């Protein structure tokens, strides 16, 4: 489990999220978290379209409410949507009923807007406990975190982001990469990362194809 994950002391070893996909095949999934803005989404989609790559975007309720057309565009462009909580709050602090509401409320809004049936859930702030994982499963979701964090939320240099990610010792078959929509460094970093991954023989696929 990556060292940056914040696990509640009430989480048992049987209730961890998924951090990696199928290790048998040279496939990697690129995922994106959304929260504040869609300003840089067109640049990201342009890069993905250039390489004919489908990615998985974990959306929040606020992001969907503010950017309904962009949410529809993601689905229409062949990308997958994942549930990142309706209000993007630390769900390990919530009751079982509150956790369920966070997941189901966004699920219904997304289905009504796009028709897409989300099946992957990513914990806001990577904060979870047994209740969060159990409720997500009861709602029909697999809880999925990531193998490699691009650090594009912290590092303000695309070349450095790409270099560190491609040198990450956890990078390999079944890797789940996390990036963010609301940073100007994601798209230029992708322009470097994708060719390098392809040179190594990796196929970049949606999350559903490696889980």
N, C-alpha and C positions, 0 to 999 in steps of 0.2 A: 504494500500500500504506500503510495507516495507520501513523503514526509509532511507535505503541506495540508493534508486532510485533517480536519478537526472532528474527532469522533467523541461523542458523548460517552461518559463512563457507563451509561446504561445500555450501550450497544454490545451485543454478544458477537462472538466470532461467526455465528451462523446467520447474522443479519447485516452483512456488509454489502455495499453496492458492487456492481461489476466495474472493474478497472481495466479490463483487457478483453479483446475478442479472441477468435480462433487463432491459435499459435501455429497451426499446421500449414497455413497458406499465406503467401506474401501479399497480404492485403492490409491496408491502413484506412481508418476512417478519420476524416477531418470534421470536427464539430465546432459550433459557434454558440456562445452564450449571448443573449441580448439583454439590454436593460434600459439604457437612457435614450439612445438616438439611432436613427436609420441613415444618418448623413453619409456614412461611408459604405453603406450596403451596396450601392451601384458599382463601386470600384471592386468590391469583393466578388460580386456576381459576374462582373466582366472577366475577372481572372479565372474563376471556376468555369465559365462558359468557354473561354479560350481553350482550356484543356479538357472540356467535355466531362467535368466532374460534378457529381451530385454529392452534396454535403448534408449534414443534419444540424438544424438550427433549434436551439432550446429557447423558447420564447416565454416571456412573462405576460401576465394579464395587462399590465400597464403598457407594455410595448405593443401588444395587439390592439388595445384601445386607441393608442396614438397613431399606429401605422397599419390600419386594416388593409390598405391597398398593397403595401409591401408584403404583408403576411400572405395575401392571396398570390402575389407574384412568386413567392418562394415555392408554394405548392405547384403553381402553374409551370414553373421552370423545372420541375422534377426533383426538388429538394424535399427532404423529410423535416417534419416538425417534431420537437420534443417539448415536454412540459417542464417549465422552470419555476413553477409556482405562480399563483395569481398575483400575489403582492411582493414576491421576492423578499421573504423574511426568513429568519432562522427557525426552521420548523421543528427543531429539537426542543424548542421552548413552548411548543403548542400542545394542546390536548389532542386526543385521537380525532375528535369531531372537527376540530379546527384544521388539522392536517388534511382530513378528507375534503373539507370545503376548499382549501387552497388548490388541491389537485382537480377536483371535479368541476369547480366553477370555471377554471381555465379550459378544461377539456370540453365542456359544453359550448363555451364561447368560440373556441377554435373550430369545433365541428360545425356549428351554425354558420360561421363565416366562410369556411373553406371546404367543408365536407371531409377533411382529413381526420383520420382516427389515430391520435397519438398513442404510442405504447411505451415510450421511453421517458423516464423522469430523472431530472438532475437536481439534487438538493441545492437550494440557494445557500451560498457561502460554504458549501460542502459540509453543512452541519446536519447530522442525523443521529437517530437512536433507533431502538427496536421498533418503536411505535411508527416512526416515519416509514421505515422499510416495509413493515407489515401492512400499513394502510395503503401504501403505493401498490403493493402486490394485490391487495383486495380490490383496488380500483383498476386492475388489469395492466399495471405498469411494471416494467423492469427498471430498477434504479441504477443509473449508469453515471459514473464519474469519468475519469480519464487516466490514461497511462502517462502521457507527456503534456505538460502545460507549456504553451508557447511563451508565456510571460509577456504577451503583447499588451497586457493591462498595466505593466510596470516598466518595461524597457521601452524607451522612446527612440529606438533605432532599428529599422527593418533588417539591416544586415546582421546586426548582433542577435536579434530574435531568431533569424534563420540559422545562423551559425550554431547557436546554443542548442536549438531544437534538433538539428541534424546530428549533433554530437551527443545527444542525450543517450546514456547507456541503456535506458529502458525502451528505446526505439527498436522495433522489430515487427515480426509477423503479429497481426492482430492489434497493433497499437491504436489507441484512441487518442487523437490530438485535440486539445482544447484551445480555441481561439475566441476572440471577441469581435462583435459587430461594431461596437462603439469606440473604435480606436482608428486613427488614420494610418497606423503602422501595419495593420493586418494584411491589407491588399498587397502592398509592396513586398512584405515578407513572403507572402504566398507565391509571388512571382519567382522567388529564389527557391523556396522549399519544394514546390511541386516538381520542377524539373530534376532536382537532386534525388527526390524519392523515386521518381520514375527511372532515373539512371541506375539506381540500386535494384531495380526489378520489382518495385512495389506497385500494386494496383490500388488506386485510391477509390474507395467505394462508400456508399452510405452506411450508417451504423447498422442497419438491419441486415446487411450482407456479411457482417463479421461476427454477429452474435447468434 
